[in-house]
């Protein structure tokens, strides 16, 4: 993703899939550092709900999608 400007000191580029090496345009989102913190908090909450629903498992320190 090219925004054709420098990031401000309050901005960060978020990697949507969590892979910091995946710089495909659709995987990148520019947001404020505050919004980025909120984004990661919402991800943690979402994973927690998915674990409770049984859609995601956790074993040996790794989260994984359960087969349906």
VENPE-V76769 format. One line per field, one symbol per residue. burial: b if it has 16 or more other C-alpha atoms within 10 Angstrom, else e. A space follows every 10 residues. Layout:
# VENPE-V76769
burial->???
This chain:
# VENPE-V76769
burial->eeeeeeeeee ebbbbeeeee eeeeeebbee bbeeebeeee eeeeeeeeee beeeebbeee eeeeeeee
